[in-house]
């Protein structure tokens, strides 16, 4: 498409009212359907499996053609139909944007951010042609120094500038979030591909130099992982769009970018001594970046069949999220080791936390990761206070399944194959040509067949027990074969109620079978006193009070349930929550499980 041409589907978007948090959107369709054009806004955004009904944020909408009003009828909560008209049809609508998250849109005097699924109405029947969007500079004086950050290809805009951007189709258009504002910006090349780091929000003494070095190492490690010969990334440019806030954490993957939200305190500072130590907060941020970047291959191009293509108006079910999210969760920290960001000890600490979190909930014995994947829409993304007792995370247990499969493949092939070979095969067969020609997802049967092929034996018993079943993974045995010891350091002589305390002092979670559960307490109960002593709204206060008792002692608890004061007697149990740690049996040797098969064979 030439830069002077106008696409058949053209949008313009402007931050219309900063204080009112309104985007103004204009959509022009050059050739509307003769019988009346239908427009639809997605009900969910890929990567976040919950119906969000973005259309509820459309405040007002009207249609016109040739300067005259055109009737617009609402068909359902997501859809509108314009009456028949002559010539081009134009919609004008406002979108309310006041959700500081990675999923929707946010606008105020400090910045603007939006995902395409929140603002771009889909022109039904015309999704496969070119779509363009003119991102207009807001008229407000506060916005005159704003820039544009997006991975969308420029049509008549300078890089980081306002102007017109182009997408091959609607699917590509909505897969490129946009950030507007006075953001911090740093750029680097990873194996020849341009990468940008964009940070919005106030971050004193932000160390962009360190961010560049660390993210470059992570990105180059992942590119070389999937393309060891060509070192070619699957995108022309990649953008890390980061919103730094006082309290937040999360990310959402896109085909050539990621939207991130993090605590500003977690980002590196030039005022911090350069002692080589990575804070837990910064390590968590790098792990998040690694996770979302790995999705560039695993879920954005290697997709479950149910997502090829996406049905953006309805829930799309797949039993494979344990592979797409779980395996990505396994590789995100592993890539930090391979990139030289952290050492083995730090990696084992992170792995121990994951094992601990999985073993902590009794829901793992009731729900398989295949069912957890399938039920993501109704359970994982709609968790309540009983979640630990009812569900298992396809992220965390999925990552442990990846570890167990990695160790199993290495053992069965005597170190010649590993999970790396599975991921590379998935990439070569299903992901590499997904855009623009392939667009075929992988089925559960094809996944299992691929494991059989690489292992050289039938892996069905493993899948039946640990993927479709609820058995605990034999990690201690598998790790021992690679010289790694798994130990449980829980303090069984430490008295516990086995609850999670919320910020206001109420019980956020009551774990099944624990002292509080057996005594009759419930999530939401506000702890007031233990044996007549006040319980402050802080977990350490409860721990200090319990520290005066022994396992088996009975204590009287006063709580408010709603507005009623109630009394319960609990028999204290020993600490039931596991505390898993991993360590090398031979500390002077490197862990074989962290070696790539090729390196192991050369040793």
N, C-alpha and C positions, 0 to 999 in steps of 0.2 A: 504493500500500500504506500503510495507516494505521500509525502508530508503535506501536500496541498489538497489532498482528497479528504472528504468528510465521510466517516463511517456511517453505515445505514442506521446504526444505533449510537447515539451520541449523548453523553451526560455532561452537565457542568455542576460543580458543587462548590459552595462557598460557606465559610463560617459566618452565618447571617446575623446571629444575635449571641454575643459571647456570654452576657449575663443571663440570658434566657436559655442558653445551651441548645441553640437551634442551628442545624445545617439547612441551608436552602438548596434544593436539588431540582435541576431541570433535565428532563429526558425527552429527546426528540427522536421519533421513529420516522424515517423517510418513507417507508412503504408499509403502513399498518394493514392488518388483515381487513379484507373487504367487509366481512360480516361484523366487524367490531373487534378491536385489539384487546387481548387480555394481558394484564400485568400482574406479576406475582412476586412477593418478597419471601425469601427463604424463611423457614420456621426454625432452623438450627444452623450451626456453623460447624463444618467438618473439624474433627479433633476434640470437640466438646459435645458429648453424647447426651443432649438434653434438649427437648423442645422449648425454645425460648420466645417464640412468637414475636419476632422483631417488628412486625407490622404494627404492633400496639404503640410504637413510638412515632408513627406518622401522625403528626398533629393536624395537618390540613392538606388537601390534595384537590387539584382541579385539572381539567384538560381543555385544550384549545387546538384549532386548526385554521390557518388562514386568518388569524386574528379574531375568530369567533369561538365562543364557548362550545364545547362538546360534552354531551351527557356522559357521566361517569357513574356506573352502578357497582356497588360493592357486592361481590359474589359470596365471599366468606371472610374469615378473619385475616387472610393473607392476600386476597385477590380482588382485582377491580376489572371491569370491562368498559371500554370506551365505546360510544356509539359509532356507527359508520361515518366516514368523513372523506373529503377530497384532499389529496396532497398529504404533506407531512403532518404528523400528530405530535403535539408537545404536552407533556405533563409538567406541572409545577407542584412541588410538595416540600413540606418542612419535616425534618426528623429531629426529635428530642434526643439529646446525647448527654447523659449524666451518669454514666456507669464507668467508674475508674477500674477497668479490668482489661484483660486481653481479648475478650470475646465480642464486645459490641462497639460502642462509640462514646467519646467523652469530649466535651468542649467547654472551655471557660477562657478567662483572660490570660492564662499561663500557657496554654497549648491546645491543640486539637488532635484527635486520633479517631480513626474509624476503620472498621472492617467492611469490606464490600457487601457482605451479607446483611448489614444493618442499613445500608443507604441506597443500594442499586436495585431498583425494581427490575425483575426479569421480564423481557418481552417474549411472551409465550410463542413458541414456534420459530423464533429467530435467534436462538441462543448460540448457534454455531458460526455466525459471521463475526467480522471484526467489530469490536466495541471500543469507543474512545471516551475519554473523560477529560474535561477541562477543569483543572483545579485552580480556582480563582483566588487571588490574594484578597483577604478580607479588607474592607474599607477602614476599619478602626485604626487609629493612630498606634495603638499598642501592638499591632500586627505588622507594621511596616518593615521590621527586621526579621520576620519569620521566614523560614525556609521549608522546603518539602523533602521528606525522606520516604522513599518507597522503592521497591524493586521493579515496579512497572516500567516497561520500555518507554522512553521519551519519544513523542511524535514532533511536537514543536515547543519543547521546553528544554531548558538547560538542566544539567544534573543538579539536584537539590532546589530547582527553581519552580515557580508557578508557571502553568501553561498546560499543554495538552499531552496526555499519555495514551498509549494504545495497548489493546489486548487482542489476542487472536480470536477469543470467544468469551462468552459469559463466565465459563468455568475459570478461565485464567484471570479475568477481571476481578472476581471476588476473592482470588487467592493471593492478593497483594495488598496488605494493610498499608495505611498511610499515616504518617505523623507530620504535623505542622507545628512550628514553634522555633524558639531560640535554643535549639538543642546543642549539646556538645557532640562533636563529630571527629572520628578518627577512621583512617582507611589503611588497609594492607592488602597485599596479594598473597593468596594461598595457592601454590602450584600454578601461578599465572592467572588465577581468577580473582577479580576485584571483590573485596569484602568491606563493608562499612559497619562501624559501631556508632549508633545514635543513642544518646542518653538525654532524656528529658527530665526536668525536675532539678531542684537545687541540690548540688552535691559539692560541698566545699573541698578544694584540693583534690579533685578527681584525677587519679593517675591513669590517664589514657594510654601512656606508654606501656605500662604493665599490662593493661587490658589487651592492647594490640599484640604484645609478645605472647601472652598466654593463649589468646583465642587463635592466633595464627598457628601455634603448635598443635592445638586441638583440631583445627580445620584441616591442616595438611595431613595429620595422622589419619583422619577419617577419609579424606579423598584418596589417599594411598591405599587404605584398607580395601575400598571397593574397586579401585582402578589402579592396581599395583604397577601396571605397565605404562598406561597412558598418563596417569596422574591428572586426569581430566575430571573436573567437577561437572555435575549435570545441569548447572545453571550458568548464565553469562555473568551474573553479579549476585551477591548475597548481602542482606542487610539484617543486622541485629537491632531491632527497635526496642529500646529499653525505657520503661517509665520507672523512675526512682521515687519512692514514696517513703513515708514514715514507717509503715507496716504493711507489707505485702509480699507475695511470692507466687509465681506461676508463669506459665509459658504456653503459647499456642503455635504449632508449626504451620508453615506455609511452604509452597514449592521453591521459593527463592528468598525467603526471609523468615524471621520469627518475631512474634510480639511477646515481650517479656515485661514482668513487673517484679520489682525487688525492693528490699529495704535499702535506703541510701547508705546506711551504715555498713552494708555488706560489700560495697564497691571499694576498690583499693584507693588509698590516699597517698598523695605525695608527702604528707606530713608524717607518715608512719615510717619508722626506721626500716631501712632495707636489710633485714636480718635473714631473709629467705623463708621466714615462717608465713604460712598461709593461714589466715583466720578461718574459723569454722564457717562464718558468714560468707566470705569470699569463695571458699571452697564449694559451698552450696550453690553459689551463683554460677561458678564455672561448670559445676555438674549439671545445672539447669541448661546452660548454653550448649553443653555437649549433648544433652538429651535431645533438645529441639533440633540441633544441627543434624544428628543422626537420623531424625525423621525425614530429612531431605531425601533420603533413600528409602528408609523403612517406614512407610505409610503414605508418603506423598507420591511415590512412584511404584514401590512394591506394595500393592494394596490387596486387601481381602476382596474376593469377588463381589461381595455385597456392596462395595463402595465404587464399583466401576460400571456405570457412573454412579455418582451420588444422587439419591432422591432427597432433595432439600426440603420437601414439604412433609415428609413423614419419617418416622423412626426406621432406621435401616439396621437390621440385626445381623450379627456375625459372632460365631464362637471363637474367633481368632484374636481378640484384643490382647490376650495373654502373650501372643507372639509379637504383635506390633508395638504394644506399650511395654510389655514385660521384657522382651529381648532388648528393646531400646534402653530400658532402665538398667539392664545388665551391662550393656556396652558403654553407657554414659560415663560411669566411674572407671571402667576398664580403660577407656580411651585416655583418661587423665594420667593413668600409669604409663601407657604406651607413648604418650606425648611428653613424658618426663616432667609433668606438673607435680605429681605426688610420688612418694616412695611406697614400697610394699606395705609397710606398717600402717600408713594412713589408709591404704586401700582395704586392708584387712579390718580396720576399725569401721569403715563405712559398710563393709559387707556384714560385719557382726551386728550392726544396727538394723540392717535389713532382715536378717534372720530373726533377730529379737522381735521386730515388729510383726512378722508373720506368725510366730509362735505365740504372741501375746493374745490374739483373739481366738475365741472358741468357734467363731464363724467358719474358720478354715476346715472344720470337720463336718460342716453342713452344706457347704457350697463349693463346687469345683471351680477351677479357673475358667473352664469352658463355659460353665453356666454363668459365672460372674461376668464374662465377656458379653454373653448374650443378654444378660439382665442389666447391662450398664445403664440403659435408659431409665429403668424403673427403680434400681437399687443403688448402684455405685454413685450415680450422680444425684441421687435423692437420699443421701444418708441421713439417718436420725441418730438419736442417742443410743439406740440398740444395735447399731451397725457392727461393732466388734463381736457381738454375740451371734450375728446372723449372716454376715457376708465375709468374703475373702477378697483381697485386692488383687486384680489381675496385673497391676503394676509390680507390687512387691513379690507376691508368690510367683508371678510370671518371670521375674528376674532370677529367682532361685531355681525355677525350672530350667531357665537358660544355663545357669551355672551347672546344674546337674547333668544336663544334656551335653554341655561342653566337656565335662569330666568323663562322662560315659563314652562319648565318641573318641576321645583321646585314649581311653583305656582299651576299647574294643579294637581300635586300629593300631595299637602300639605306638601312639604318638604321631601317626601319619596324617590323621584328619582331626578336625575340631569343629566347633560351632562356626568358626570363621568360614569354613568351606560351605556350610549351609547358607550363610548370609550371602556369600558371593554367588552361589548358584541361584538363589532367589533373585538377586540383582540381575544376573545375566539372562535369566529366562523370562522374568516377569517385569523387571523394573527399568532396565536400561533404555528400552524403546517405548516406554509407556507414553511419553509425550514426544512427538504428536501422533505417532502411528499405532502404538500397541494398544493401550487402554484396556488391557485384560487383567483382571485380578486373579489371585490364587485361591484355590478352594482348600478346605481342611484335608480332604483326601490327598491332594497334591503335596501339601506340606508333609504329611506323614510318609508318603511314598519317597519324598526326597531324603528324609532321615534314614529310611531303609536303605536307599541307594548308597548314601555316604558311609553309613555304619557297616554295611555289608551283611547285616542281620535284620530280622524283623523287630521293629521297635514298638509294635502294638502293645505289648505288656506294659511298657513304660507309660504310654499315653493313656491306657485304661486306668492305671493306678493313680497317676499324678496329675494328668490333665483333665480327663473326664471323671476321675475319681477324686477322693478327698484325703488320700494317704499323705502323711508327712514324708517329705523327701529324705532319703538316707544320706544326708550331707556329711555327717561325721565319717561314715565309712568311705564315701567317695573321696573326701578331702584327704583322709589318712593315706590313701594310695599315692598321693602327690606330696606327701611330707608335711601336710598342714593339719594341725590339731584344732578341733572345735571343742570349746569348753563352756559350761554354763556356770556363771558366777553368781547366781541368785543367792540371796541371804535368807535361808529358810528359817533362821532364828529371829528374823526381824519382823515384828508384829505389823500387820497391815489390814486395812479394810478392803483393799482391792477395788479402788475407785479412781476416777480421774476428776480432779477438782477444776471447775470453771473459774473464770476471772472474778466472778462475784461471790465466790465461796460456795456456790451450789454444786451439786454432783452433775458433772457433764456426762459421765458414763459410770454405770455400775456393772462390773464384770461378772458374768455368769459363774455361779459356784463360789464366789468370794464371800468374805465375812459380811459385808454390807448387804449383798443380795440375800444371803441366808437369814439375815436379821429382819428383812422386809423393807429396806430402803429402796428408793427409786431415783432414777435420773430426774433432775429438776429440784430435788429436795435441797433446801438451804440449810447447811450445817450451822448450828448455833453454839452448842456446847458439848463437851465430852467430859462426863463425870463432874458436871458443874463448872467446868472451866471453859471460858469463851474460846471459840474457834474463829480466828481472823480469816479474812478472805484471801488466804495464800496457802498453797500446798505445804510450804516449809513449816508453817505454824502447826498444821495437823501432824506432820512428821515428828516435830519436836514433842508434842503431847504424847503421841504413841510411843516415843522413845523411852518413856517412863514405865512402860508395861512389858509383859512377856507374852509369848505365843500361848494361847489358851486362856488368857485372862478375859473376863467379861467387862464390858464398858457400857455405860448408859449414854445414849446419844439423844440430844434434843435437836429437832429439825423443824423448819417450817415447810409444809407441803401446801403450796398455794398460800392461803392466809391462815392455815390452821397449824397450831403448835402440836407436834407429835413426839412421842418418846419411843425409842427402840433400844433393845439390849443386843449387843453384838459380841460374839466370841471371836477374839482376834486369831487370825491365821498367820502362818509364816508367809514370807514374800512368795507369791505365786508367779509373778512375772519373770520370765527368763531374762538373763543378762549374758548374751552370747559374745564370746571373743574368739578370735582366730590367731594362731601363731604358727611359725615354722618349727618343726621338730628339730631341724638343724639350722639354727639361726645364721650360720656363716654361709649358707647356700641360698641361691635364688629360688623362688617358688616356680616349679615347673608348670603349674597351671596358668601362670602369667606369660609363659613363652608361647610364641607362635609355633605351630608344628614344624615349619621349615627350620627354625632356629633350634628346636629340640633335636631334629635329625642330624644337624651339623655338629652338635655338641659331642 
